[in-house]
Amino acid sequence: MWLFYYKKMTKGYKDQLGSHSLRISVTGMTPIPGFPEFVLVGYVDDLRVVVYDSDRKELIPQEQRMVEIDGHEAWEQKKILAQELGMIVKLSFPVFISLSQQTGRIHVLQMMTGCNLRDDGTTSAFNRIGWNGQDVLSFDKDHMVWVTPVTWGEIIKNNLDRDTAQNERFKQLLEVDCIEWLRKSLEFGQSELTAVAPIVSFTRLGDSNQLSCAVTGFYPQAIEVNLWRDEVVIDETLSSGILPNHDSTYQIRKWAEFDPEDQAEYSCRVEHSGMNETLVVIYAGEDSALEMEIEAAESQPEVVVESEPPAVTLRRSSRKRRSPTRWTSPDQVEDAMERKPLVKG
């Protein structure tokens, strides 16, 4: 059994089990000085719990107690599995390079395997393969076949379809093992994996003509933040992107230009799995009290909260939104090379 034990380092999370996921991300790329050829990362929800790379050649847990709970022999078996996956990726490189006929000095091959356990007890699972930032293959476990959206992937698909023994193992991995690993992980880290609602502040940036919506302290990472003028979404907004906080939660800031003399209603609307409702924070001017109203998702009575400073914390659990697979492209690797000194240490 592959046990991902997880315990977050933050406080204030409710002891309540919601929807959760387990993902194993496997990435291999063209040999580059200073970068490992192969990296495996395991996640429970959005948080990394284990990592293996071809440089250190060790399966490193987020917490040492994971090894103690799982047992050193079982942990060693997992390290061997990680090494085998790395070898599979390495041996697959020449095939993908030849068939794709893509030029460039850097190539990236990725596999994403995982499963979801919803709060109603239902499950789902997936296994996908990406090449140079694009979807190439996915496993249809119900029909025991591989699917490809690219013409050159047909040869790989046909070869994989013929390996029925391996496909049976994949089906077992997705439908049984992955869910078992996830359930066991949640038994040990259940109280720490609950969704946490964001703290939201919507203010004018000094004397500028910009309105800024700062959202922080939320978990998991998936979130929707939009700025509105009256009942229309403002398309021309800037964003910091989602950034990590020191306590394993996340933050994001979005801002937009506005006319201080404009009488329109400006608002910041936030959707997150830690809240059952959409949070609407209304900018009411410098001298007015800030209204924060919660629009009920299912026609619940309207609640208006007046607050100074302009922030509110809601702690409610709901289902978690899942992000689509994001593959790494060669351009992103080159950007990382420019930012990172090619020196280990």
N, C-alpha and C positions, 0 to 999 in steps of 0.2 A: 504493500500500500504506500502510495506517495502522499505523505501527510504534510500539508502546508499549515503549520501552526502560526497563528498571528495574534499579536497583542499590541494595540496602538499605545503610543506614549502620551496620549492626551486624556484629559478628564472630562466629565460632564456628558458622556454618551449614555443613552438609555439602554437598559438591558432588554432589548427587543430585537427579534430576528426578522429581517425584511428580505427583500430579494438580493441575491448575491451571485457572484460569478468567480470562476477560477480560469485564469488564462496562462498558457505557457507560450512565450514568444521566443522563437529560435531565429537568429540572424547570422548569416555568413556573408562575407564580402571579400573582394579581391585583397590579397595581402598588401598592407600598407604599414610602413614603419611607425610604431607608436600606437597602433590600433590592433586589437585581437582579431583574428580571422573569423572567430566564432563566438557568439554570446547567447546564452540561454537565460531568460528571466522569467520567474514565476510570480504571478500576481493573485492576490485575493482581493476582489473588487479592483480598486484603482491603486492599491498599495503593493509595492514590491516586497516579496517575502523571501525570495531566494534568487541567487545568481551564480552562473558558471561561465567562465570564459577560457579560451584556448591558451592564454598566457599564464594564468595562475593555476589552471587545471585543478581547481578545488570547487566543490559545491558549497557556496558560502551562504549561511542562513542570515536572515535579518536579526534573529535572536538565537543565541546558543542553545536555548532551551528546546528549540525545534529538534536538534540532534538528540538531546537527552530523551525527549518524549518518543521519538521515532526509533531510537536505538542506533548504535554506531554501525552495526552490520547492515541494517536497512538503508541507512544514509549512504553507506559506501555503494550499495547497489544502485541507488539513484544517481550517484556520481558516474558510475559506469554507463548508465542509460544516457546521461547527458553527453558523455564522450562518444557514444555510439551515434547519437543524433548529429553531433558535430562532424563525424566521419561521413555520414550520409549526405550532409550538406556539401562537404568538401568534394566528394565524388560526383555529386550532381552538377557541379559548376561547369565542367567541360560540355556536358550535354545541353544545358541551357544556353551557354554561349554559342554553341554550334547551331542550334535550332533557331534561336531568336535572331541571329545574324545582326545583333546590335553592336555598334562600335562604341568606343569610349574606354578609358583606362580603368574605370571603376565599375564593378557590377555588384549588386546586392541581391541575395536570395533569402527569402524569409518564409517561415511557416508559423501560423498562429493556430493553436489548438486550445479549445476550452469548452466550458459548459456553464449554464445558468440555472439557478435554482430559485424559482419565484415564490412569493409569499403564499400562494395558493397550493403549493406542493408540486406544480407542474415543472418540467425541465425541458431544456433544449441544449444542443451542442453543435459544434462546428469544427471544421479543420480546413484551413485555407493556405494556399501557397502564393506568394508574390515574387515577382522578378523585376528589379529595377523600378520599383514604385508602382507596379501595375498588377492587377489581379491576373493570375495565370491558371490556377487550378483550385477546385474545391471538391470535397468528398460528400457525395449524396449517400448518407448512411442508410436511408430507407430503401433505395434501389441498388445499393452496393456498387455504384459506379462513380467515376470521376467526371467532373464537368469543367470545360475550358471555354473561355470567351475568345480565344485567339487561335488562328489557324495553325500556327506552328506548334501549339500545345497538343494537337491531336495525337501526335506520335507518343508523347509522354503519357497522355490519358489512356491510350490503347494498351500500352505496356503495364500501366498500373491496374487497369481493369482485369487483366489476365492473372494478376497475382491475387487470387481469391483468398489465400491463407492470410496474407498481409491485410487485406481489406476486412477480414473477420476480426483481426486484432484491433484495427482502427475502430470498428463498430463497438467492440467490447470496451475499448478505451473511452470512447465518447459517451456511451449510454450507461455504463456501469462504473468503471474505475474513476472517471473524472468526478461524477456525482458523489461517489463514496469519499474521495479525497476532500471534496468541498464540504460535505457534511461534517467530516471529522475536524476539518479546520475550524468550522464554525462552532463546534462543541467547545473548543479551547479559547476561541476569540470572539464568541457570540456577542458579549456585552460591549465590545469595542468597535463593531462594524456597522452600527446603526447610522443611518443618514443624519447629518447635522445641518440645520438650516443656516442660511447666511445672515450676516449683519450688513445692512444696506444704508448708505449715506448718499444723498442726492443734493449737491450744492453747487453754487457758482464759484469758479476758481478766481478768488480775489476780486480785482476790479476788471477782469477780462470779460470778453463776450463768449465765455465757454461755460457750459454746464457739465459737471462731472458726476457720474454714478460710480461709487466705489462699493464693491461687494467683496466681503471677506469672511473667513472662518467657516466655509462650507465644505462638506464631504458627502458623497463622493464628488469627483471632479466635474462630471457632466452638469452643465447649467446653461440657461438661456437668459441673456440680459439684452434688453432693447430699450432705446430711448424713443419717446413718442412726443409729437406735437399735436395737441387735441387727440383725435382718434386715428392719426396717421403715423406709421413708423418712420423715423428719421433714418434715411438710408446712408447719408454722409456722416458716419461716425468713425471715430478712431478708437482703437482698443489696445490695451496693454497685453492682451492674451492672458490665458490662465496661467498663474504662477503659484509655486508652492509656498506655504507658510512654514515656519519652524516647527509647528506642532502637528504636521501631517495633514492639515487642512489646506484650502486653496483660496486664492484671491484673484479678482479681475477688476479692471477699471475701464469704463467707456465714457467718452466725452464727445461733445458736438458744439459747433458754433450756434449762438442764438442772439436775438435782438432784445436787450433788456427792456425796451419800450413795448415789445410785442405783448398783447393781451391774451395770447393763446395759452392754453394749459399745457405745460411740459411735465412729463412723467417718466420715471424709470420703472420698467416692469420686469420682474424676476420670476423665473420658473425653476424650481429645484425639487428633487425627490425628497428633501427634508421637510417640505411643506405640502399640505394637501391643496392649497390654494395659490393662485398667482398673487405675488406681492406687488402692489402698485404704490410707488413713492412719488408724491406730487410736489413739484417745486412751486412754492407759493410766494416767492419774492423775498427780499431781504428782511422786511419788517413784519412779515406775516408768519403765523405759526405754520409749521410744516404738517400737512395732512398725510397720513399714511393709511390707506384703505386696503383692505384685503377683499379681493373679489372671489367669492366662493366658487369653486369649480362646479358644484352641483346645486346652484340656485340657493345657497345658504344665505341667511340674513347678512346684510352689509355691516361690516365692523369698521369704524373709523377711529384711528388712534392718533392723538396729538402728542408730539414728542419733541423735546428739545434737550440735547442735540438731536439732529435728524438721523436717528438710527433705531432699528427694531430687531429683536431676535425672536424667531419662532422656532420651536423644536417639535416637529411633528414628523412621523415616519410615513413614507409612501413607497410606491414602487420606484425602482431606479431606472433611469434612462440609460440605454446602452449606446455607446458610440460606434459608428461603423469602423471597420478595420482601416487603419492608417499605415500604409506601407512607407518605407524609407526609400527615397530616390537617390541615385548617384550624386545629384546636385547637392542634396542635403549633406551627404558624406563629405563632399569637397568643401562645403561651407564650414563643417566641423573641423576639417583639417586646417583651414585658415585661422580658426579661433584657438585651436589647441596646439601648444608646442609639441613637436614630435620627439619628446623626451619622456621616458618613463620615470616615475618616481612619485 
